[in-house]
């Protein structure tokens, strides 16, 4: 599918500024969830633009720079693990998405939201697009900004908490991550409301009380 033709369909309907909105980091056991909103020019043409999950880290970094210099407007917002634990990951994702849209310097006529959920209380027209990051150029661009931003944050956390290997798995529940979590327990950026972390945290609590 041509991602730019997909967005052109909305421009042809009269929407002048179409914002793509996507997130990165819903699934990990540690770190924030990050969302981005991007409005591309109608005539934008960015080679190799695709869903961030289909790209190598190097290509995502290259496209990140192209996107921020091409976009009419873009914004990235992050919600930390403490807020995720407080409100749950879905609500935290909505908060990050809503903030990213509200910070755009160009008012969107329409927001294309990746996934099957609209963002509650969003003050703009919106449409949820299942697998939108593989269909819409604007959503794909947002997916790249969100992913690269979050990965950079996790690299910084890796320096603070080197034993966990965040630079490798970015907080996802890999075998290596689970083994370290079992050995050392949770660190300050782990999502303690997530079942694997909650289970291990409880084991450490009981162990410390013996």
Buried (B, 14 or more C-beta within 10 A) or exposed (E): EEBBEBBBEBBEEEBEBBBBBBBBBBEBBBBBBBBBBBBBEBEBEBEEBBBBEEBEEEBBBBBBEBBBEBBBBBBBBBBBBBBBBEBEBEBBBBBBBBBBBEEBEBEBBBBBBBBEEBBEEBEBEBEBBEEBBBBBBBBBBBBBBBBBBBBEBBEEBBEEBEEBBBBEBBBBBBEEBBEBBEEEBBBEBBBBBBEBBBEBBEEBEEEEEE
